[in-house]
């Protein structure tokens, strides 16, 4: 629901590292979509009778995901442009 509220046209979202693993990269300056991600904790507590118990807790933190439309294919076109710029620099000298 948070994704739909922020970007109704989003079709397939993933975190920054998820896109890198898929062979894509997120464009520089792209705004992320804020969502709540669960974090699981185990707390050790002492009970009234002196024994130790373990309590499982779930907290949520804000993380950012990116839509497939905000990512490009790997290798980036910028990498190709860099090689062309290097070629032009060599020829200009």
N, C-alpha and C positions, 0 to 999 in steps of 0.2 A: 504494500500500500504506500510506503514511503517513496518507493521508486516511481510509481505511477503519479504520485502527487507532484514530484519534482520534475519528472520528464515523462509525459504520457506516451511519447513515441518510442521509448526505449524497448528494444526487443530482446537483447541478450547481454547481460551484464557480468562483469568479473572484476576482481581487484587488479592492481597494477602488475603484481608478480604473476598472477594467473594468465594475463595476456602475454607476458614474456614467455611463459612455458608453452603457450599455444603458438609461438612463432610470430606474434604481433607485438606492436609497441603502441603506447598511448602518446598522442601528439602533445608536444610541449605547450603548456598554458591551458590545457583542457580542464574544464571544471568537472569535479567528481560529483557523484550522487551520494549523499549522506544516508547511511542505513545504520541500524543497530545490530551489532554482531554479538552473539553470546560468548561469554567467557566462563569457564567452569573452574571452580576452586574447591579445595578440600581443606577445611579448618579442623585442627585438632583442639578439642576442648576437654576440660576436666569436669566430670559430673559431680554431683553432691556427695556421692559415696567414695570418691577418690579415683575412680577408674577413668581412663582416657577414652573419649569417643571421637568419631569423625563425622563432621557435618558437611554435606555437599551443598555448595551454593552456586547459583547462577547469577552473574552480573552481565550487564550489557554496556558496550562502549560504541562510540560513533566511529565508523570506518567509511571509507569512500570507495565506491565502485565506478566503473566506466562502462559505457554502452559500446557495443560493437561498432557503431557508426563513428565513435570517437577514437578508433584505433586504425592503424595502417598495417599493410603487410610488411613482413621482414624479408629481406633487408630493406632499410628505409631508402626512400628516394634521395634523401639528403646525403647518404653515403655515396651514391652515384654522382651527385652534384659535386661533392668534395673532390672526387677523382678527376672530374672534368675541370674544376678550378685549378687543381694542381697541374694538370696538363696545359691549361692556358697560361699559368704562371711560368712554366718552363719555356713555352714558346715565345712569351713576351720578352724574356731576358735576352 
